[in-house]
């Protein structure tokens, strides 16, 4: 496998947190884990990832002092796929890329397993059984052939981790998705169907979902 870069897009609007009264953008919120460790949300996510990591924040964001990573600033974005596109265009040619959501803490062992699978497969996704209606989904495991956003095509939802052997191939496909999205928010799941090569779904069962204030509480964490 070529050099691997990890990116964490964190340029979203955090609407569910704003609706709950939190003015601080979601990735920048200080969270306390059940064991008492306090850090910004994005730092909790980053700590599970080995190696070099880049986080994409909106222009004007105050970068958390506890974040150990490089940072890029996104001037304007139409959604998840657009932010990722802007970030991977900065990567060297012929590199691999690992993409993580900014609000999911994944076990390091699962992330390392996904990276190993990337030696064999062209695209690797972490999935779990979930009834969350907002999940991106695959139709089957371990070799999915269909991908959907917020559509119940199966019980298998994508959980944060998406790895691609060739970032430049993903960039080309994302450009197509963005050109065709018109007024709809573009998602990474829409790009998966255009990518060539074998796609593999790695099942995980342990992760922490920090995507809403309610889920933070359910996980036994606390916003401080």
C-alpha positions in Angstrom: 0.0 0.0 0.0 1.2 3.6 -0.7 1.6 6.2 2.0 -1.6 6.6 4.1 -3.0 9.9 5.2 -5.9 10.3 7.7 -8.4 13.1 7.5 -11.2 14.2 9.8 -13.7 16.6 8.2 -15.0 18.8 10.9 -16.6 21.7 8.9 -20.3 20.9 9.4 -23.0 23.2 10.9 -23.6 21.1 14.0 -27.3 22.0 13.7 -28.6 19.4 16.3 -26.2 20.9 18.9 -27.2 24.5 18.0 -30.9 23.5 18.3 -30.0 22.2 21.8 -28.5 25.5 22.8 -24.8 24.8 22.2 -23.1 27.7 20.4 -19.7 26.0 20.3 -19.3 23.9 17.1 -19.7 20.2 17.8 -16.1 19.1 17.2 -14.8 21.8 19.6 -17.0 20.9 22.5 -15.1 19.7 25.6 -16.3 16.2 26.6 -15.6 14.1 29.7 -15.3 10.4 29.2 -16.7 8.0 31.8 -13.1 7.5 33.1 -12.8 11.3 33.7 -10.6 12.2 30.8 -11.6 15.6 29.3 -10.7 16.7 25.8 -12.3 18.3 22.8 -14.6 15.9 20.8 -12.3 15.9 17.8 -9.2 15.2 20.0 -11.0 12.2 21.5 -11.5 10.9 17.9 -8.0 11.7 16.8 -6.4 9.8 19.8 -7.7 6.5 18.4 -5.8 7.0 15.1 -2.2 6.0 14.5 0.1 8.2 12.4 -0.4 11.5 10.7 -3.8 13.2 10.8 -5.3 16.3 9.3 -8.5 18.0 10.5 -10.6 20.3 8.3 -12.2 23.1 10.2 -14.3 26.1 8.9 -12.4 29.3 8.4 -12.3 31.3 11.6 -12.5 28.3 13.9 -10.4 28.3 17.1 -8.4 25.1 17.0 -8.5 23.2 20.3 -5.2 23.4 22.2 -5.3 19.7 22.9 -5.5 18.7 19.2 -2.4 16.9 18.0 -2.7 17.1 14.2 -2.3 19.4 11.2 -5.2 21.6 10.3 -6.7 23.0 7.1 -9.4 25.6 6.9 -12.4 25.2 4.7 -13.8 28.5 3.3 -17.2 27.1 2.2 -18.7 23.7 1.8 -21.9 22.2 0.6 -21.6 19.1 2.8 -19.6 16.0 3.8 -18.5 15.0 0.3 -17.4 18.6 -0.6 -15.3 19.0 2.6 -13.6 15.7 1.9 -13.0 16.6 -1.7 -11.4 19.9 -0.7 -9.1 18.1 1.8 -8.0 15.2 -0.4 -7.1 17.5 -3.3 -4.3 18.7 -1.1 -2.8 15.2 -0.7 0.2 13.9 -2.8 -0.7 11.8 -5.8 -1.1 8.1 -5.5 -1.5 8.1 -1.8 -4.1 6.2 0.3 -6.6 8.0 2.5 -8.5 7.1 5.7 -11.5 9.2 6.5 -13.1 9.4 9.9 -16.2 11.3 11.2 -15.5 13.9 13.8 -18.2 12.6 16.2 -17.4 8.8 16.4 -14.7 7.3 18.6 -13.6 4.0 17.1 -11.4 1.4 18.7 -7.8 1.7 17.6 -7.7 -2.1 16.9 -10.6 -1.7 14.4 -8.9 1.2 12.7 -5.7 -0.7 12.4 -7.6 -3.7 11.0 -9.2 -1.5 8.3 -5.7 -0.2 7.4 -4.5 -3.8 7.0 -7.5 -4.7 4.8 -6.5 -1.8 2.5 -3.5 -3.9 1.5 -5.9 -6.4 -0.1 -9.0 -4.3 -1.1 -9.5 -1.0 -2.9 -12.1 0.4 -0.5 -12.7 -0.6 3.1 -15.6 0.5 5.3 -16.4 -0.1 9.0 -20.0 -1.2 9.4 -22.3 -2.3 12.3 -25.9 -3.4 12.7 -27.9 -0.3 13.4 -31.5 1.0 13.2 -30.4 4.6 13.0 -32.4 6.1 10.1 -29.7 8.7 9.4 -27.0 6.1 8.7 -25.2 5.6 5.4 -25.7 2.0 4.5 -24.4 -0.9 2.5 -26.6 -3.7 1.1 -24.6 -6.6 2.4 -21.3 -7.8 4.0 -18.5 -8.4 3.6 -18.6 -7.4 -0.1 -21.1 -4.6 -0.6 -22.3 -3.6 -4.1 -24.9 -1.0 -3.2 -24.7 2.1 -1.1 -27.3 4.5 0.2 -27.7 7.6 2.3 -30.5 7.4 4.9 -32.3 4.6 3.1 -33.0 1.2 4.8 -31.4 -1.0 2.2 -30.1 -3.4 5.0 -29.3 -3.4 8.7 -25.7 -2.6 7.9 -24.7 1.0 8.6 -21.3 2.6 7.9 -19.6 3.7 11.1 -17.2 6.6 10.6 -14.3 4.7 9.0 -13.8 4.8 5.2 -10.5 3.9 3.6 -9.5 4.2 0.0 -6.4 2.8 -1.7 -6.1 5.7 -4.1 -7.1 9.2 -2.9 -6.8 10.6 -6.5 -9.5 8.1 -7.7 -11.8 9.2 -4.9 -11.1 12.8 -5.8 -12.2 12.2 -9.4 -15.4 10.5 -8.3 -16.2 13.1 -5.7 -15.9 15.8 -8.4 -18.6 13.9 -10.4 -20.8 13.7 -7.3 -20.5 17.4 -6.6 -21.2 18.3 -10.2 -24.4 16.2 -10.2 -25.6 17.1 -6.7 -27.3 20.4 -7.7 -29.1 21.7 -4.6 -28.9 18.4 -2.6 -26.2 17.9 0.1 -23.5 15.5 -1.3 -22.4 12.5 0.7 -19.5 10.1 0.5 -21.9 7.2 0.1 -22.9 8.6 -3.3 -19.3 8.3 -4.4 -18.9 4.7 -3.4 -21.0 3.3 -6.3 -18.7 5.0 -8.9 -15.4 3.7 -7.5 -13.8 0.7 -9.3 -12.2 -2.2 -7.5 -13.3 -4.5 -4.6 -15.0 -3.0 -1.6 -14.9 -4.7 1.8 -17.1 -4.1 4.8 -15.4 -4.7 8.2 -17.9 -5.4 11.0 -17.3 -3.6 14.3 -19.4 -3.7 17.5 -17.6 -1.3 19.8 -17.6 2.5 19.2 -18.9 5.7 20.9 -21.4 7.8 19.0 -21.1 11.5 20.0 -23.3 12.7 17.1 -26.1 14.3 19.2 -26.3 15.7 22.8 -28.6 12.8 23.6 -26.2 10.2 22.3 -23.3 11.7 24.4 -25.4 11.2 27.5 -26.4 7.6 26.5 -22.7 6.8 26.1 -22.1 7.9 29.6 -20.1 11.0 28.5 -20.6 14.6 29.5 -20.4 18.0 27.8 -18.4 20.2 30.2 
